[in-house]
Amino acid sequence: MKVVIVDDSAEIRERLTAMLGEIPGVEIAGQAATVAESISAVHLLKPDVVILDLRLPDGNGLDVLRLIQREQIQTRVIVLTNYAYPQYEKRVIVAGAYAFLNKARDFIRVADLVRSAATQALFPGSAKIAEEPVS
């Protein structure tokens, strides 16, 4: 399964690469730090999963997610962000994300979601997983 990691932080991309690289059958097909790079990577590499930050230097991940949905690109998008506010979560899930995670609290869950995505058929808009409410 091919994964593309989109985050403006090289450190986050490296941590995700190391964590996901331990999962059998997962290939980190590419990385991107900007909206422009991520759109190019999605078109060129046709990943099964995109791990997407919302805040990017040249725009936002929601634009990337909307493009993926508009063009009906068959990929699961896991949004991983420091800006895990309810208003963003709602927009992201409505826009077609597979999951919405808080970078500070849910980082380790990315691996479980990638494993889960690997075992499911790719049907955009299905199996939405939002982070659990904070008590």
Number of C-alpha atoms within 10 A of each C-alpha: 17 17 26 25 25 30 26 20 12 13 10 16 19 13 12 19 19 12 14 21 15 11 14 9 12 17 17 19 18 19 22 22 20 21 25 14 14 22 18 13 20 24 12 10 14 17 23 22 26 27 23 28 28 23 20 18 11 12 13 15 24 21 15 22 24 16 14 22 18 11 9 10 16 16 22 29 28 28 27 25 24 13 16 18 10 12 9 15 21 13 12 24 20 13 18 22 30 25 21 27 24 19 18 12 12 14 16 14 15 21 16 12 17 22 17 10 20 17 10 9 8 15 11 18 14 12 15 16 14 19 16 10 6 4 3
